[in-house]
Amino acid sequence: MTLAPANAGQPLDADDFDAQDAELDALREHDDEIPQWEFCEGFLAALVCARRAIEPDEYWPVLLGETFKPMAHMEFVLRWKRRWAEIATALDTAVETLDDDSTYQPEVLDTLGAVLALPGEERGETEMATLPSFAQVWAIGFMYAVETWPEDWQPPRDADAALMLDGALGAIVALAEDDKGKPEVSMFAEDGPPSVSQQRLDDFGAAIWAVYDLRQLWKSLGPRVQAVRKEPEPGRNDPCHCGSGKKFKKCHGAGQA
């Protein structure tokens, strides 16, 4: 019998997220296209919200490359599953405000804020304009999953549901853009140099609510129903499909009006 880890089912803490980052750093030594955890966090949120259950053998190669072997990185996978359960539980819990302790809070970075908080000599030649905006990488990761499985994100027939889908995805796309507003606060440190605009914070909040909408939308509609396409029957004077060489009407079609 395989025993579950002692922390199974527990939310990820700071040490867990650091461990995920360390695993990704190690993978990046052999593949420089391995993403940051913030990207993975957005990708994971999209999987939790998707209309159908996308299986690990589908999403691991997309996210971490064809050479990624889950069995060789079981600690990473177990923490991934814990985070999946944590996000799903949060999105299925009714909350009134984003300040609620039960609200889904994406694990995102204020990279610009972190760099600005460094002493000038430690910043080196960092080009501030090239740094990702607050929560931008998360939104890009989310949309990467959406774009990878577009058939699962097709607008539903119901006009109101389609409008909800469009609005929710639009809110996440907005967060995938650069923060062009005036920096007013730091999300890295309370007393840090301003690095994030108020508009960005508003967009971040809208994106979180959008994730709730997407989770509830697809749960209420259920998986897409695939239409069954019936193969056209041969004409009565066509050769029979069984390969007998007889006309259909003289073989399998015999007795049909």
C-alpha positions in Angstrom: 0.0 0.0 0.0 1.3 3.5 -1.0 1.0 6.0 1.8 0.1 9.6 1.0 2.6 12.3 2.0 1.9 13.8 5.4 1.2 17.2 3.8 -1.2 15.8 1.1 -4.2 18.0 0.7 -2.5 20.9 2.4 -2.1 24.3 0.7 1.3 25.1 -0.7 3.4 27.4 1.5 6.4 29.6 0.7 8.8 26.7 1.0 6.7 24.7 -1.4 6.7 27.4 -4.0 10.5 27.8 -3.6 10.8 24.1 -4.2 8.8 24.3 -7.4 11.0 27.2 -8.6 14.1 25.1 -7.8 12.8 22.2 -9.8 12.1 24.4 -12.8 15.5 26.0 -12.5 17.1 22.5 -12.6 15.0 21.6 -15.7 16.0 24.9 -17.3 19.6 23.8 -17.3 18.8 21.3 -20.0 16.0 23.2 -21.7 16.0 27.0 -21.6 12.3 27.1 -22.7 11.1 25.8 -19.3 8.8 28.5 -17.9 8.8 30.2 -14.5 6.4 29.0 -11.8 4.2 32.1 -12.3 3.6 30.9 -15.9 2.9 27.4 -14.6 0.5 28.9 -12.1 -1.5 30.6 -14.8 -1.4 27.5 -17.0 -2.6 25.4 -14.0 -5.5 27.8 -13.3 -6.7 27.4 -16.9 -6.6 23.7 -16.7 -8.7 23.8 -13.5 -11.2 26.0 -15.3 -11.2 24.1 -18.6 -14.5 22.7 -20.0 -13.2 19.1 -20.0 -10.6 17.3 -17.8 -7.3 17.6 -19.7 -5.2 14.7 -18.7 -1.5 14.9 -17.5 -0.2 13.1 -20.5 -1.7 15.9 -22.6 -0.5 18.9 -20.6 2.9 17.9 -19.3 4.6 17.8 -22.8 2.9 21.2 -23.6 4.1 22.8 -20.4 7.5 21.2 -19.7 8.5 19.6 -23.0 8.4 16.1 -24.4 11.3 14.9 -22.3 9.6 15.7 -19.0 9.1 12.5 -17.0 6.6 12.9 -14.2 7.8 9.8 -12.3 11.3 11.3 -12.1 9.9 14.5 -10.6 7.3 13.2 -8.2 7.8 15.8 -5.6 7.1 18.5 -8.2 4.0 16.6 -9.4 2.7 16.0 -5.9 3.0 19.7 -5.1 1.3 20.5 -8.5 -1.6 18.2 -7.5 -1.9 19.9 -4.1 -2.0 23.3 -5.8 -4.6 22.0 -8.3 -6.8 20.9 -5.4 -6.3 24.2 -3.6 -7.3 26.3 -6.6 -10.3 24.1 -7.4 -11.5 24.3 -3.8 -11.1 28.1 -3.8 -13.0 28.5 -7.1 -15.8 26.4 -5.8 -16.2 28.4 -2.6 -18.6 31.3 -2.6 -16.8 34.5 -1.6 -17.9 38.1 -1.5 -14.6 40.0 -1.7 -11.1 39.4 -2.8 -10.0 39.9 0.8 -11.8 36.8 1.9 -9.3 34.2 3.2 -10.9 31.6 1.0 -10.4 33.6 -2.2 -8.2 32.2 -4.9 -4.9 34.2 -4.9 -2.6 33.5 -7.8 1.1 33.2 -6.9 2.4 36.1 -8.9 5.4 38.4 -8.8 6.1 42.1 -8.8 9.5 41.7 -10.6 9.9 45.5 -11.2 9.2 46.1 -7.5 11.8 43.6 -6.5 14.5 45.2 -8.7 13.6 48.7 -7.7 14.0 47.7 -4.0 17.6 46.7 -4.7 20.4 49.3 -4.0 21.4 51.0 -7.3 24.7 49.2 -7.6 23.0 45.8 -7.3 20.6 46.5 -10.2 23.4 46.3 -12.7 22.3 47.1 -16.2 18.8 45.8 -15.8 16.5 47.3 -18.4 13.4 48.2 -16.4 11.3 48.4 -19.5 11.9 44.8 -20.4 10.7 43.4 -17.0 7.3 41.8 -16.9 4.5 43.7 -15.3 2.8 42.6 -12.1 0.9 39.3 -12.8 1.6 39.5 -16.6 3.4 36.1 -16.7 0.5 34.5 -14.9 -2.0 35.8 -17.5 0.3 34.7 -20.4 0.5 31.2 -18.9 -3.3 31.1 -18.6 -3.9 32.2 -22.2 -1.2 29.7 -23.4 -3.4 26.9 -22.1 -6.5 28.4 -23.7 -4.7 28.7 -27.1 -3.3 25.2 -26.9 -6.8 23.6 -26.7 -8.9 26.1 -28.6 -11.7 23.6 -29.2 -12.3 23.4 -25.5 -12.8 27.1 -25.3 -15.2 27.6 -28.2 -18.1 30.0 -27.3 -21.2 28.1 -26.3 -24.4 28.5 -28.3 -26.2 30.4 -25.5 -25.7 34.1 -26.2 -25.4 35.1 -22.5 -22.9 32.3 -21.8 -20.8 33.3 -24.8 -20.8 36.9 -23.6 -19.6 35.7 -20.2 -16.8 33.7 -21.8 -15.7 36.6 -23.9 -15.7 39.0 -21.0 -13.8 36.7 -18.7 -11.1 35.9 -21.3 -10.9 39.5 -22.2 -10.1 40.4 -18.5 -7.3 37.9 -18.5 -5.9 39.1 -21.9 -5.9 42.6 -20.5 -3.6 41.4 -17.7 -1.3 39.8 -20.3 -0.5 43.3 -21.6 2.1 45.7 -20.1 1.2 48.0 -17.2 1.2 51.4 -18.8 -0.3 53.3 -15.9 1.5 55.5 -13.4 3.2 53.4 -10.7 1.5 54.1 -7.3 2.2 51.1 -5.1 4.7 48.3 -4.7 3.4 44.7 -4.5 6.9 43.5 -3.4 7.2 45.5 -0.2 4.7 47.9 1.5 7.4 50.6 1.8 9.0 49.8 -1.6 9.3 52.2 -4.5 6.1 52.4 -6.6 6.0 49.8 -9.3 2.4 48.9 -10.0 -0.4 51.2 -11.2 -3.9 51.3 -9.6 -5.3 50.3 -12.9 -3.2 47.3 -12.9 -4.5 46.3 -9.4 -8.0 46.8 -10.7 -7.3 44.6 -13.7 -5.7 42.0 -11.5 -8.9 41.8 -9.4 -11.0 41.6 -12.5 -8.9 38.7 -13.8 -9.4 36.8 -10.5 -13.2 37.2 -10.7 -12.9 36.1 -14.4 -11.4 32.8 -13.3 -14.3 32.3 -11.0 -16.7 33.0 -13.9 -14.9 30.5 -16.2 -14.9 27.8 -13.6 -18.6 28.2 -13.0 -19.5 28.6 -16.7 -17.9 25.4 -17.8 -19.1 23.4 -14.8 -22.7 24.5 -15.5 -22.5 23.6 -19.2 -20.5 20.4 -18.9 -18.2 18.9 -21.5 -18.9 19.5 -25.2 -21.2 17.0 -26.8 -19.6 15.6 -29.9 -22.1 15.2 -32.7 -22.2 11.6 -34.0 -21.7 11.6 -37.8 -23.5 8.8 -39.5 -21.8 7.4 -42.6 -24.0 7.8 -45.7 -25.5 4.5 -46.8 -24.7 3.4 -50.3 -27.3 3.8 -53.0 -29.3 0.7 -53.9 -27.4 0.2 -57.2 -23.9 0.9 -55.6 -21.5 -2.0 -54.8 -22.3 -3.4 -51.4 -19.9 -2.2 -48.6 -19.1 -5.7 -47.5 -17.0 -6.3 -50.6 -19.2 -9.2 -52.0 -19.2 -7.6 -55.5 -23.0 -7.6 -55.5 -25.1 -4.5 -55.7 -26.2 -3.2 -52.3 -29.9 -4.0 -53.2 -28.9 -7.6 -53.9 -26.8 -8.0 -50.7 -27.1 -6.2 -47.4 -29.8 -3.9 -48.8 -32.0 -6.8 -49.7 -35.4 -6.4 -48.2 -35.1 -2.7 -47.7 -37.8 -0.6 -49.3 
